[in-house]
């Protein structure tokens, strides 16, 4: 999703995503919204920047951070990978047989 794995001294990055079946190249800076000196939304494991950049690119793809609040996992995966993604809603009794439905 990142065309390069090099750190950009200018703080400008590109991310490749998919929207409505089309590949989209998103250019963004490395400024992220913070609250109390910490990232306001997602957080990384240590000094990793890619998590914050990926979330920012996904927010930019949809117009704002507000528009991705409570995003559905299958919609996110579709945008990130370009592959079809589905949501299965199952009752408690069906949960045991869930993997039989996924082939």
PyMOL commands that set and color helices and strands:
alter all, ss='L'
color gray80, all
select helices_A, chain A and resi 50-62+66-68+73-81+92-101
alter helices_A, ss='H'
color red, helices_A
select strands_A, chain A and resi 12-19+22-29+34-35+38-39
alter strands_A, ss='S'
color yellow, strands_A
deselect
rebuild
show_as cartoon
